[in-house]
Amino acid sequence: MTFHRRPVRLPALPVLAAVLALAGCAPGDSEARVDPPPTPPADVAGFCAALHKELPETVAGLARGEAAPESDLTAAWGGSAIVLRCGIPKPPEMADLKQEGVEVNGVRWLALKVPDSAGGGFRFITGMRLAYTEVRVDKEHATDAGMLVGLSTVVARTVPEGISSY
């Protein structure tokens, strides 16, 4: 008894390359949707542009990715695991003296727990700087404020101390 086999045809090379490329994508590599803050005053936008140019390629071991829409006011690492927004208006929580905060490398951060109903994690917002910067960390990566070490160094270098009027 003989078995006759048909030859197996492989898809065209471009199709195969596309399938392999998609298979290699990890969820953390995806583009992060980030709502940029409302248009800040020119001086604040300038500090944010300087900060944006100096931001590290990795934070807490996560690679910097694309933030959409693209803006000098936003950045993201690990997809949307860590998201930075610079030039936000003064948050109302800044007026509450009972709020918790941390100081990392000379930069003061207001630490706000994000409710589980809103995805969990933490929001850290700079204080005593001429531009308010917010860093949102998802609950998986919000184990400590260690991710603020590199970011604080860049904030200290690019955003002068003071009280933002915005």
C-alpha positions as CSV (number, residue, x, y, z in Angstrom):
1,M,0.0,0.0,0.0
2,T,1.4,3.4,-0.9
3,F,0.5,6.8,0.5
4,H,0.6,9.7,-1.8
5,R,1.3,13.0,-0.1
6,R,0.7,16.4,-1.6
7,P,3.5,18.9,-1.3
8,V,3.0,21.4,1.5
9,R,3.0,24.9,0.2
10,L,4.4,27.6,2.5
11,P,2.8,31.1,2.4
12,A,4.6,33.8,0.6
13,L,7.6,35.2,2.5
14,P,6.0,38.5,3.3
15,V,3.0,36.8,4.9
16,L,5.3,34.5,6.9
17,A,7.4,37.4,8.1
18,A,4.3,39.3,9.2
19,V,3.0,36.2,11.1
20,L,6.3,35.8,12.9
21,A,6.5,39.4,13.8
22,L,3.1,39.4,15.3
23,A,3.9,36.3,17.3
24,G,6.9,38.0,18.8
25,C,4.9,40.9,20.1
26,A,4.4,41.0,23.9
27,P,1.5,42.9,25.5
28,G,4.0,45.2,27.3
29,D,5.4,46.3,24.0
30,S,2.2,47.9,22.9
31,E,1.6,51.5,22.4
32,A,0.2,53.3,25.5
33,R,-2.8,55.6,25.1
34,V,-2.0,58.7,27.2
35,D,-4.3,61.7,27.5
36,P,-1.9,64.7,27.4
37,P,-2.7,67.4,29.9
38,P,-4.5,70.5,28.6
39,T,-2.2,72.9,26.9
40,P,0.1,74.3,29.7
41,P,1.5,77.9,29.6
42,A,4.6,78.3,27.4
43,D,7.1,78.3,30.3
44,V,5.7,75.1,31.8
45,A,5.6,73.5,28.3
46,G,9.3,74.4,27.9
47,F,10.2,72.6,31.2
48,C,8.3,69.6,30.0
49,A,10.1,69.6,26.6
50,A,13.4,69.7,28.5
51,L,12.3,66.8,30.7
52,H,11.1,64.8,27.8
53,K,14.5,65.0,26.1
54,E,16.2,63.7,29.2
55,L,13.9,60.8,30.1
56,P,15.5,57.4,30.6
57,E,15.1,54.5,28.1
58,T,14.2,52.2,31.0
59,V,12.3,52.7,34.3
60,A,12.1,49.8,36.8
61,G,13.5,47.5,34.1
62,L,10.7,48.4,31.7
63,A,11.6,49.8,28.2
64,R,10.3,53.1,27.0
65,G,7.6,52.7,24.4
66,E,5.4,54.8,22.2
67,A,2.8,57.1,23.8
68,A,-0.2,58.0,21.7
69,P,-0.8,60.7,20.8
70,E,2.9,61.6,20.6
71,S,3.7,64.6,22.8
72,D,6.5,66.3,24.7
73,L,4.1,66.2,27.6
74,T,3.9,62.4,27.9
75,A,6.0,59.2,28.0
76,A,5.4,55.5,28.8
77,W,7.4,52.5,29.9
78,G,6.3,48.9,29.6
79,G,3.2,49.7,27.5
80,S,1.1,51.5,30.0
81,A,2.6,50.1,33.2
82,I,4.3,53.4,34.0
83,V,3.0,56.6,32.4
84,L,4.3,60.1,32.8
85,R,2.4,63.3,32.1
86,C,4.1,66.7,32.5
87,G,2.4,70.1,32.7
88,I,-0.7,69.0,34.5
89,P,-2.7,71.7,36.3
90,K,-2.2,71.9,40.0
91,P,-4.0,68.9,41.5
92,P,-6.6,69.6,44.2
93,E,-4.9,67.0,46.4
94,M,-1.9,69.4,46.8
95,A,-4.0,71.5,49.1
96,D,-4.7,68.6,51.5
97,L,-2.1,68.7,54.3
98,K,-3.0,65.1,55.3
99,Q,-1.8,63.6,52.0
100,E,1.2,61.3,52.0
101,G,4.4,62.1,50.2
102,V,7.9,60.8,49.5
103,E,11.2,62.6,48.7
104,V,13.4,60.9,46.1
105,N,16.7,62.4,45.0
106,G,15.7,65.9,46.1
107,V,12.3,65.8,44.4
108,R,9.1,65.7,46.5
109,W,6.3,63.5,45.2
110,L,2.7,63.4,46.4
111,A,1.7,59.7,46.6
112,L,-1.9,58.9,45.8
113,K,-3.4,55.4,45.8
114,V,-5.5,54.8,42.7
115,P,-8.7,52.9,43.7
116,D,-9.1,49.4,42.4
117,S,-12.2,50.5,40.5
118,A,-10.0,52.8,38.5
119,G,-7.3,50.1,37.8
120,G,-5.4,50.3,41.0
121,G,-1.7,51.3,41.5
122,F,-0.4,54.7,42.4
123,R,-0.2,58.3,41.1
124,F,2.9,60.2,42.1
125,I,2.9,64.0,41.5
126,T,5.8,66.4,41.9
127,G,5.5,69.2,44.3
128,M,7.6,72.4,44.7
129,R,8.5,72.4,41.0
130,L,7.6,75.0,38.3
131,A,5.8,72.2,36.3
132,Y,3.7,69.5,37.9
133,T,4.6,66.1,36.7
134,E,2.4,63.0,37.3
135,V,3.7,59.4,37.1
136,R,1.0,56.7,37.2
137,V,2.1,53.2,38.0
138,D,-0.1,50.2,37.5
139,K,-0.8,47.9,40.5
140,E,1.6,45.2,39.2
141,H,4.6,47.6,39.3
142,A,3.5,49.7,42.3
143,T,5.4,47.7,44.9
144,D,7.5,50.7,46.0
145,A,8.7,54.1,44.9
146,G,11.9,52.8,43.5
147,M,10.9,53.6,39.9
148,L,11.0,57.3,40.9
149,V,14.8,57.2,41.4
150,G,15.8,57.8,37.8
151,L,12.8,60.0,37.0
152,S,13.6,62.2,40.1
153,T,17.1,62.8,38.9
154,V,15.8,64.0,35.5
155,V,13.1,66.1,37.0
156,A,15.6,67.7,39.4
157,R,17.9,68.5,36.4
158,T,15.2,69.9,34.0
159,V,12.3,71.4,36.1
160,P,13.4,74.1,38.5
161,E,12.2,74.3,42.1
162,G,9.4,76.7,42.9
163,I,5.7,76.8,43.0
164,S,3.9,76.5,39.7
165,S,1.2,79.1,39.2
166,Y,-0.6,76.7,36.7
